[in-house]
C-alpha cells in the first residue's frame, strides 16, 4: 500500500488544546523567552497551546468574548486546560482610569461567571487555572504614567486585594490557582522582582523555591535553579496532563460548588 493511501486510511491527528486566556501578559507571552512560548515548547507533540490574550482587557470585556472562543462541540476541540489570567487592568484606580477599572465585587462575579460558562461547555473546574494579577512596582509605573501625561493610576496594595479575591474565587469554584502576586514578592530580591514587568521576571534566571507552598514547589520540583517562567508553565502542564490516557476525551463535571448560582 502506498504511503499516501495508508495516510488516507488513518484518522486525523488532532492534539489536545491548552488555551491561554488573559490580557497583555498573555498576549505577549509568545514573544522570545516568554512563558507562553516556553509552555508551547514543553508541550510540543502533546498539546497545541493557543494564545488568546487581549491587551488592555479586563474581566468585564473578557466574559463577553469568552463564548466566542470556546463553544460546546466535538470533544477533540475541547481544551484540556484553560488559564484565566486577568486583574491587572481591573485593579486600575477608578478615579484615574475609569475605562479599565472594574469594582472588586464585579471582578469576583466575572471570574465566577467565566468558570461557570466553561463548565457549561464541558470544561470542568479541574481543567481551569486562575492566575492572580502580578505585583506592581509603583515607582516604575508612575514614571511610565508621567511620560504619558497621566497620574499614578494603580497601587500595588489594591492589586493585592484583587489577587486575594482571585484566590477566594478559586477556592469557591474548585479550580486550580497560581498566586503570582505572592510568588513574585517572595523573590530573594524583592524590590527588583516587584519592579520588573511580569514578562521579564519570568525570563530571569532562577527562582528561590525555599519559601514556596506545596503546590508551587510541586510545579518547580526537579529544577535547581529553575526558570521563573516554569512556575506558571508547569502548573498548566500538570493540569493539561492530569489523565494522560483520556486527554482527548470529555471529562465529567464535578460536584456543585460555591461558584454556582442558586
ZIHUSUL-V961032 format. One record per helix or strand. SS is the DSSP state (A for helix, B for strand). FROM is the first residue (numbers start at 1). TO is the last residue. If there is no record, write none. Layout:
ss = (SS SS)
from = (FROM FROM)
to = (TO TO)
//
This chain:
ss = (A B A A B A A B A A B A A B A A A A A A)
from = (3 16 24 35 47 59 75 81 104 125 128 138 156 176 180 190 198 214 229 244)
to = (9 22 30 42 53 69 77 85 120 127 131 147 173 178 185 194 203 220 240 246)
//
